[in-house]
Amino acid sequence: MKDEMPLRCEAIDGAIEMGIGVNVLAFAAEQHPEFEEGIKIINISDFAKEVVLAINDESEDGSNLLTRMLDEAIKKAVEGGCDGVDHGV
């Protein structure tokens, strides 16, 4: 079932696919270390929509959490000498 899908990121058929089941997301939120007193997700669907809004919320420069994460992942891969890149340019 998709709602139980673990966090994943894969290169499949010409696209990078990332996902997490909403139940797994809710569990992760309830276990979040910064919420020491704890939280309880009472509506998983509404919570998931709010998380998506937070991910896509643009800063003044037009970036969002997802674009900043991709920028960091690209940097890490290239600086780590990844395949598929001409590092001599």
N, CA, C and O atoms as a printed pandas DataFrame, in Angstrom:
     atom_number atom_name residue_name chain_id  residue_number  x_coord  y_coord  z_coord
0              1         N          MET        A               1    0.833   -1.185    0.000
1              2        CA          MET        A               1    0.000    0.000    0.000
2              3         C          MET        A               1    0.877    1.248    0.000
3              4         O          MET        A               1    1.878    1.317    0.713
4              5         N          LYS        A               2    0.493    2.219   -0.799
5              6        CA          LYS        A               2    1.307    3.424   -0.921
6              7         C          LYS        A               2    1.438    4.198    0.383
7              8         O          LYS        A               2    2.473    4.820    0.625
8              9         N          ASP        A               3    0.419    4.173    1.221
9             10        CA          ASP        A               3    0.483    4.962    2.449
10            11         C          ASP        A               3    1.519    4.438    3.445
11            12         O          ASP        A               3    1.859    5.127    4.406
12            13         N          GLU        A               4    2.024    3.216    3.215
13            14        CA          GLU        A               4    3.048    2.629    4.075
14            15         C          GLU        A               4    4.432    2.611    3.411
15            16         O          GLU        A               4    5.376    2.038    3.957
16            17         N          MET        A               5    4.552    3.244    2.226
17            18        CA          MET        A               5    5.802    3.226    1.481
18            19         C          MET        A               5    6.901    3.945    2.271
19            20         O          MET        A               5    6.703    5.082    2.701
20            21         N          PRO        A               6    8.052    3.299    2.466
21            22        CA          PRO        A               6    9.151    3.975    3.163
22            23         C          PRO        A               6    9.722    5.112    2.312
23            24         O          PRO        A               6    9.534    5.148    1.096
24            25         N          LEU        A               7   10.405    6.015    2.956
25            26        CA          LEU        A               7   11.074    7.099    2.248
26            27         C          LEU        A               7   12.017    6.497    1.222
27            28         O          LEU        A               7   12.782    5.584    1.532
28            29         N          ARG        A               8   11.959    7.016   -0.014
29            30        CA          ARG        A               8   12.800    6.467   -1.066
30            31         C          ARG        A               8   13.139    7.562   -2.069
31            32         O          ARG        A               8   12.438    8.567   -2.187
32            33         N          CYS        A               9   14.236    7.336   -2.789
33            34        CA          CYS        A               9   14.653    8.188   -3.886
34            35         C          CYS        A               9   15.365    7.293   -4.879
35            36         O          CYS        A               9   16.359    6.651   -4.539
36            37         N          GLU        A              10   14.855    7.245   -6.126
37            38        CA          GLU        A              10   15.402    6.343   -7.127
38            39         C          GLU        A              10   15.437    7.019   -8.493
39            40         O          GLU        A              10   14.597    7.866   -8.797
40            41         N          ALA        A              11   16.414    6.637   -9.314
41            42        CA          ALA        A              11   16.458    7.048  -10.715
42            43         C          ALA        A              11   15.794    5.936  -11.516
43            44         O          ALA        A              11   16.320    4.826  -11.604
44            45         N          ILE        A              12   14.629    6.238  -12.102
45            46        CA          ILE        A              12   13.841    5.240  -12.819
46            47         C          ILE        A              12   13.336    5.832  -14.127
47            48         O          ILE        A              12   12.714    6.893  -14.140
48            49         N          ASP        A              13   13.610    5.136  -15.228
49            50        CA          ASP        A              13   13.051    5.502  -16.541
50            51         C          ASP        A              13   13.189    6.988  -16.872
51            52         O          ASP        A              13   12.221    7.624  -17.290
52            53         N          GLY        A              14   14.385    7.538  -16.686
53            54        CA          GLY        A              14   14.647    8.917  -17.087
54            55         C          GLY        A              14   14.162    9.978  -16.118
55            56         O          GLY        A              14   14.127   11.157  -16.470
56            57         N          ALA        A              15   13.791    9.595  -14.916
57            58        CA          ALA        A              15   13.332   10.571  -13.919
58            59         C          ALA        A              15   13.842   10.162  -12.543
59            60         O          ALA        A              15   14.084    8.985  -12.275
60            61         N          ILE        A              16   13.999   11.151  -11.687
61            62        CA          ILE        A              16   14.281   10.865  -10.280
62            63         C          ILE        A              16   12.944   10.889   -9.561
63            64         O          ILE        A              16   12.221   11.884   -9.603
64            65         N          GLU        A              17   12.623    9.784   -8.900
65            66        CA          GLU        A              17   11.367    9.670   -8.180
66            67         C          GLU        A              17   11.639    9.609   -6.695
67            68         O          GLU        A              17   12.428    8.790   -6.226
68            69         N          MET        A              18   10.976   10.488   -5.960
69            70        CA          MET        A              18   11.079   10.514   -4.513
70            71         C          MET        A              18    9.685   10.345   -3.940
71            72         O          MET        A              18    8.703   10.819   -4.511
72            73         N          GLY        A              19    9.610    9.677   -2.826
73            74        CA          GLY        A              19    8.297    9.524   -2.223
74            75         C          GLY        A              19    8.371    8.994   -0.810
75            76         O          GLY        A              19    9.393    8.484   -0.351
76            77         N          ILE        A              20    7.241    9.138   -0.142
77            78        CA          ILE        A              20    7.070    8.598    1.200
78            79         C          ILE        A              20    5.579    8.395    1.401
79            80         O          ILE        A              20    4.771    9.236    1.007
80            81         N          GLY        A              21    5.222    7.291    2.006
81            82        CA          GLY        A              21    3.821    7.057    2.331
82            83         C          GLY        A              21    3.356    8.009    3.416
83            84         O          GLY        A              21    4.139    8.390    4.286
84            85         N          VAL        A              22    2.089    8.398    3.372
85            86        CA          VAL        A              22    1.605    9.375    4.340
86            87         C          VAL        A              22    1.632    8.839    5.768
87            88         O          VAL        A              22    1.837    9.610    6.705
88            89         N          ASN        A              23    1.433    7.549    5.953
89            90        CA          ASN        A              23    1.515    6.986    7.307
90            91         C          ASN        A              23    2.946    7.024    7.825
91            92         O          ASN        A              23    3.171    7.260    9.012
92            93         N          VAL        A              24    3.908    6.794    6.948
93            94        CA          VAL        A              24    5.320    6.862    7.325
94            95         C          VAL        A              24    5.692    8.303    7.649
95            96         O          VAL        A              24    6.429    8.557    8.602
96            97         N          LEU        A              25    5.184    9.247    6.859
97            98        CA          LEU        A              25    5.410   10.668    7.123
98            99         C          LEU        A              25    4.867   11.049    8.498
99           100         O          LEU        A              25    5.542   11.732    9.268
100          101         N          ALA        A              26    3.657   10.611    8.804
101          102        CA          ALA        A              26    3.055   10.930   10.098
102          103         C          ALA        A              26    3.881   10.336   11.242
103          104         O          ALA        A              26    4.102   10.997   12.256
104          105         N          PHE        A              27    4.332    9.104   11.081
105          106        CA          PHE        A              27    5.170    8.479   12.105
106          107         C          PHE        A              27    6.457    9.280   12.305
107          108         O          PHE        A              27    6.872    9.534   13.436
108          109         N          ALA        A              28    7.086    9.677   11.189
109          110        CA          ALA        A              28    8.323   10.455   11.272
110          111         C          ALA        A              28    8.075   11.781   11.997
111          112         O          ALA        A              28    8.897   12.210   12.808
112          113         N          ALA        A              29    6.958   12.418   11.708
113          114        CA          ALA        A              29    6.642   13.686   12.368
114          115         C          ALA        A              29    6.452   13.493   13.863
115          116         O          ALA        A              29    6.930   14.294   14.666
116          117         N          GLU        A              30    5.754   12.427   14.233
117          118        CA          GLU        A              30    5.504   12.174   15.652
118          119         C          GLU        A              30    6.777   11.806   16.411
119          120         O          GLU        A              30    6.835   11.946   17.632
120          121         N          GLN        A              31    7.799   11.334   15.688
121          122        CA          GLN        A              31    9.078   10.974   16.302
122          123         C          GLN        A              31   10.125   12.073   16.156
123          124         O          GLN        A              31   11.265   11.898   16.585
124          125         N          HIS        A              32    9.756   13.202   15.557
125          126        CA          HIS        A              32   10.705   14.277   15.269
126          127         C          HIS        A              32   11.408   14.728   16.550
127          128         O          HIS        A              32   10.748   15.053   17.536
128          129         N          PRO        A              33   12.745   14.748   16.540
129          130        CA          PRO        A              33   13.497   15.058   17.762
130          131         C          PRO        A              33   13.315   16.487   18.275
131          132         O          PRO        A              33   13.581   16.745   19.449
132          133         N          GLU        A              34   12.874   17.411   17.442
133          134        CA          GLU        A              34   12.713   18.786   17.902
134          135         C          GLU        A              34   11.386   19.019   18.624
135          136         O          GLU        A              34   11.188   20.074   19.228
136          137         N          PHE        A              35   10.478   18.044   18.566
137          138        CA          PHE        A              35    9.208   18.159   19.277
138          139         C          PHE        A              35    9.290   17.312   20.542
139          140         O          PHE        A              35    8.662   16.259   20.642
140          141         N          GLU        A              36   10.078   17.791   21.506
141          142        CA          GLU        A              36   10.371   17.028   22.719
142          143         C          GLU        A              36    9.110   16.638   23.486
143          144         O          GLU        A              36    9.048   15.551   24.061
144          145         N          GLU        A              37    8.111   17.512   23.500
145          146        CA          GLU        A              37    6.872   17.207   24.210
146          147         C          GLU        A              37    5.957   16.311   23.384
147          148         O          GLU        A              37    4.950   15.810   23.882
148          149         N          GLY        A              38    6.313   16.115   22.129
149          150        CA          GLY        A              38    5.563   15.232   21.256
150          151         C          GLY        A              38    4.403   15.913   20.547
151          152         O          GLY        A              38    3.853   16.905   21.024
152          153         N          ILE        A              39    4.050   15.359   19.404
153          154        CA          ILE        A              39    2.880   15.798   18.657
154          155         C          ILE        A              39    2.122   14.544   18.223
155          156         O          ILE        A              39    2.690   13.454   18.162
156          157         N          LYS        A              40    0.846   14.711   17.926
157          158        CA          LYS        A              40    0.010   13.618   17.438
158          159         C          LYS        A              40   -0.660   14.094   16.158
159          160         O          LYS        A              40   -1.379   15.093   16.170
160          161         N          ILE        A              41   -0.431   13.391   15.059
161          162        CA          ILE        A              41   -1.077   13.720   13.791
162          163         C          ILE        A              41   -2.506   13.192   13.855
163          164         O          ILE        A              41   -2.714   11.989   14.013
164          165         N          ILE        A              42   -3.486   14.074   13.735
165          166        CA          ILE        A              42   -4.882   13.667   13.867
166          167         C          ILE        A              42   -5.598   13.549   12.519
167          168         O          ILE        A              42   -6.655   12.924   12.423
168          169         N          ASN        A              43   -5.016   14.152   11.480
169          170        CA          ASN        A              43   -5.568   14.007   10.132
170          171         C          ASN        A              43   -4.391   13.892    9.176
171          172         O          ASN        A              43   -3.788   14.894    8.793
172          173         N          ILE        A              44   -4.072   12.670    8.798
173          174        CA          ILE        A              44   -2.875   12.402    7.990
174          175         C          ILE        A              44   -2.945   13.083    6.632
175          176         O          ILE        A              44   -1.948   13.636    6.168
176          177         N          SER        A              45   -4.102   13.053    5.991
177          178        CA          SER        A              45   -4.249   13.669    4.667
178          179         C          SER        A              45   -4.006   15.173    4.728
179          180         O          SER        A              45   -3.269   15.718    3.906
180          181         N          ASP        A              46   -4.621   15.846    5.697
181          182        CA          ASP        A              46   -4.411   17.289    5.845
182          183         C          ASP        A              46   -2.954   17.590    6.172
183          184         O          ASP        A              46   -2.376   18.530    5.627
184          185         N          PHE        A              47   -2.361   16.800    7.053
185          186        CA          PHE        A              47   -0.961   17.020    7.422
186          187         C          PHE        A              47   -0.056   16.864    6.210
187          188         O          PHE        A              47    0.835   17.685    5.996
188          189         N          ALA        A              48   -0.271   15.823    5.415
189          190        CA          ALA        A              48    0.560   15.598    4.221
190          191         C          ALA        A              48    0.456   16.780    3.258
191          192         O          ALA        A              48    1.462   17.201    2.687
192          193         N          LYS        A              49   -0.742   17.314    3.074
193          194        CA          LYS        A              49   -0.916   18.477    2.194
194          195         C          LYS        A              49   -0.149   19.680    2.723
195          196         O          LYS        A              49    0.439   20.433    1.947
196          197         N          GLU        A              50   -0.151   19.865    4.042
197          198        CA          GLU        A              50    0.579   20.980    4.642
198          199         C          GLU        A              50    2.087   20.816    4.484
199          200         O          GLU        A              50    2.797   21.798    4.265
200          201         N          VAL        A              51    2.579   19.589    4.591
201          202        CA          VAL        A              51    4.005   19.328    4.393
202          203         C          VAL        A              51    4.393   19.634    2.950
203          204         O          VAL        A              51    5.445   20.223    2.704
204          205         N          VAL        A              52    3.553   19.239    1.996
205          206        CA          VAL        A              52    3.815   19.541    0.587
206          207         C          VAL        A              52    3.863   21.051    0.369
207          208         O          VAL        A              52    4.735   21.546   -0.346
208          209         N          LEU        A              53    2.935   21.783    0.978
209          210        CA          LEU        A              53    2.967   23.248    0.863
210          211         C          LEU        A              53    4.277   23.810    1.424
211          212         O          LEU        A              53    4.863   24.723    0.844
212          213         N          ALA        A              54    4.731   23.262    2.551
213          214        CA          ALA        A              54    5.991   23.728    3.151
214          215         C          ALA        A              54    7.176   23.421    2.250
215          216         O          ALA        A              54    8.088   24.240    2.126
216          217         N          ILE        A              55    7.175   22.252    1.621
217          218        CA          ILE        A              55    8.261   21.875    0.706
218          219         C          ILE        A              55    8.311   22.822   -0.486
219          220         O          ILE        A              55    9.393   23.216   -0.923
220          221         N          ASN        A              56    7.146   23.187   -1.013
221          222        CA          ASN        A              56    7.072   24.006   -2.225
222          223         C          ASN        A              56    7.057   25.508   -1.963
223          224         O          ASN        A              56    7.061   26.293   -2.911
224          225         N          ASP        A              57    7.039   25.925   -0.696
225          226        CA          ASP        A              57    7.006   27.345   -0.353
226          227         C          ASP        A              57    8.290   28.022   -0.818
227          228         O          ASP        A              57    9.388   27.634   -0.419
228          229         N          GLU        A              58    8.142   29.033   -1.663
229          230        CA          GLU        A              58    9.315   29.685   -2.255
230          231         C          GLU        A              58    9.858   30.807   -1.383
231          232         O          GLU        A              58    9.110   31.587   -0.794
232          233         N          SER        A              59   11.181   30.861   -1.320
233          234        CA          SER        A              59   11.874   31.975   -0.679
234          235         C          SER        A              59   11.897   33.148   -1.656
235          236         O          SER        A              59   11.442   33.027   -2.793
236          237         N          GLU        A              60   12.425   34.274   -1.207
237          238        CA          GLU        A              60   12.500   35.455   -2.060
238          239         C          GLU        A              60   13.276   35.197   -3.346
239          240         O          GLU        A              60   12.984   35.801   -4.378
240          241         N          ASP        A              61   14.271   34.298   -3.289
241          242        CA          ASP        A              61   15.088   34.017   -4.474
242          243         C          ASP        A              61   14.451   32.968   -5.396
243          244         O          ASP        A              61   15.045   32.590   -6.405
244          245         N          GLY        A              62   13.251   32.501   -5.053
245          246        CA          GLY        A              62   12.556   31.524   -5.888
246          247         C          GLY        A              62   12.860   30.073   -5.543
247          248         O          GLY        A              62   12.253   29.160   -6.102
248          249         N          SER        A              63   13.786   29.859   -4.634
249          250        CA          SER        A              63   14.117   28.488   -4.241
250          251         C          SER        A              63   13.120   27.992   -3.200
251          252         O          SER        A              63   12.394   28.773   -2.584
252          253         N          ASN        A              64   13.103   26.683   -3.021
253          254        CA          ASN        A              64   12.283   26.087   -1.968
254          255         C          ASN        A              64   13.082   24.948   -1.340
255          256         O          ASN        A              64   14.215   24.692   -1.748
256          257         N          LEU        A              65   12.514   24.274   -0.369
257          258        CA          LEU        A              65   13.246   23.194    0.303
258          259         C          LEU        A              65   13.725   22.135   -0.684
259          260         O          LEU        A              65   14.836   21.622   -0.555
260          261         N          LEU        A              66   12.895   21.809   -1.663
261          262        CA          LEU        A              66   13.255   20.768   -2.627
262          263         C          LEU        A              66   14.394   21.221   -3.540
263          264         O          LEU        A              66   15.326   20.452   -3.775
264          265         N          THR        A              67   14.341   22.439   -4.056
265          266        CA          THR        A              67   15.426   22.895   -4.934
266          267         C          THR        A              67   16.733   23.020   -4.170
267          268         O          THR        A              67   17.800   22.730   -4.712
268          269         N          ARG        A              68   16.658   23.457   -2.896
269          270        CA          ARG        A              68   17.877   23.558   -2.090
270          271         C          ARG        A              68   18.441   22.172   -1.789
271          272         O          ARG        A              68   19.659   21.995   -1.767
272          273         N          MET        A              69   17.579   21.195   -1.558
273          274        CA          MET        A              69   18.043   19.827   -1.334
274          275         C          MET        A              69   18.714   19.281   -2.596
275          276         O          MET        A              69   19.761   18.639   -2.513
276          277         N          LEU        A              70   18.115   19.533   -3.761
277          278        CA          LEU        A              70   18.722   19.074   -5.015
278          279         C          LEU        A              70   20.065   19.755   -5.270
279          280         O          LEU        A              70   21.013   19.111   -5.718
280          281         N          ASP        A              71   20.147   21.049   -4.989
281          282        CA          ASP        A              71   21.427   21.756   -5.140
282          283         C          ASP        A              71   22.507   21.105   -4.283
283          284         O          ASP        A              71   23.626   20.898   -4.751
284          285         N          GLU        A              72   22.186   20.783   -3.043
285          286        CA          GLU        A              72   23.158   20.150   -2.151
286          287         C          GLU        A              72   23.519   18.743   -2.624
287          288         O          GLU        A              72   24.680   18.342   -2.543
288          289         N          ALA        A              73   22.534   17.993   -3.117
289          290        CA          ALA        A              73   22.801   16.636   -3.607
290          291         C          ALA        A              73   23.689   16.667   -4.848
291          292         O          ALA        A              73   24.595   15.846   -4.985
292          293         N          ILE        A              74   23.432   17.609   -5.748
293          294        CA          ILE        A              74   24.268   17.761   -6.943
294          295         C          ILE        A              74   25.703   18.082   -6.534
295          296         O          ILE        A              74   26.652   17.473   -7.028
296          297         N          LYS        A              75   25.848   19.043   -5.626
297          298        CA          LYS        A              75   27.177   19.437   -5.147
298          299         C          LYS        A              75   27.906   18.255   -4.518
299          300         O          LYS        A              75   29.082   18.032   -4.804
300          301         N          LYS        A              76   27.225   17.502   -3.669
301          302        CA          LYS        A              76   27.844   16.353   -3.008
302          303         C          LYS        A              76   28.284   15.302   -4.019
303          304         O          LYS        A              76   29.377   14.747   -3.907
304          305         N          ALA        A              77   27.434   15.030   -5.006
305          306        CA          ALA        A              77   27.774   14.023   -6.018
306          307         C          ALA        A              77   28.990   14.462   -6.839
307          308         O          ALA        A              77   29.921   13.682   -7.043
308          309         N          VAL        A              78   28.978   15.702   -7.306
309          310        CA          VAL        A              78   30.080   16.197   -8.140
310          311         C          VAL        A              78   31.373   16.275   -7.346
311          312         O          VAL        A              78   32.418   15.828   -7.819
312          313         N          GLU        A              79   31.316   16.837   -6.146
313          314        CA          GLU        A              79   32.524   16.950   -5.325
314          315         C          GLU        A              79   33.050   15.578   -4.903
315          316         O          GLU        A              79   34.225   15.432   -4.567
316          317         N          GLY        A              80   32.176   14.585   -4.924
317          318        CA          GLY        A              80   32.588   13.228   -4.590
318          319         C          GLY        A              80   33.135   12.462   -5.775
319          320         O          GLY        A              80   33.448   11.278   -5.656
320          321         N          GLY        A              81   33.257   13.129   -6.935
321          322        CA          GLY        A              81   33.826   12.501   -8.123
322          323         C          GLY        A              81   32.866   11.557   -8.838
323          324         O          GLY        A              81   33.288   10.531   -9.373
324          325         N          CYS        A              82   31.600   11.890   -8.851
325          326        CA          CYS        A              82   30.575   11.011   -9.430
326          327         C          CYS        A              82   30.840   10.676  -10.898
327          328         O          CYS        A              82   31.547   11.394  -11.604
328          329         N          ASP        A              83   30.255    9.578  -11.324
329          330        CA          ASP        A              83   30.285    9.181  -12.733
330          331         C          ASP        A              83   29.314   10.076  -13.520
331          332         O          ASP        A              83   28.419   10.690  -12.940
332          333         N          GLY        A              84   29.499   10.140  -14.822
333          334        CA          GLY        A              84   28.589   10.857  -15.698
334          335         C          GLY        A              84   28.868   12.343  -15.817
335          336         O          GLY        A              84   28.067   13.075  -16.397
336          337         N          VAL        A              85   29.988   12.801  -15.280
337          338        CA          VAL        A              85   30.328   14.223  -15.301
338          339         C          VAL        A              85   31.762   14.374  -15.789
339          340         O          VAL        A              85   32.633   13.600  -15.391
340          341         N          ASP        A              86   32.021   15.363  -16.648
341          342        CA          ASP        A              86   33.381   15.715  -17.031
342          343         C          ASP        A              86   33.909   16.658  -15.964
343          344         O          ASP        A              86   33.570   17.842  -15.962
344          345         N          HIS        A              87   34.719   16.159  -15.075
345          346        CA          HIS        A              87   35.237   16.937  -13.963
346          347         C          HIS        A              87   36.398   17.838  -14.341
347          348         O          HIS        A              87   36.881   18.605  -13.508
348          349         N          GLY        A              88   36.855   17.759  -15.594
349          350        CA          GLY        A              88   38.012   18.539  -16.025
350          351         C          GLY        A              88   37.670   19.851  -16.701
351          352         O          GLY        A              88   38.572   20.522  -17.202
352          353         N          VAL        A              89   36.420   20.242  -16.736
353          354        CA          VAL        A              89   36.011   21.468  -17.441
354          355         C          VAL        A              89   36.280   22.687  -16.592
355          356         O          VAL        A              89   36.002   23.809  -17.016
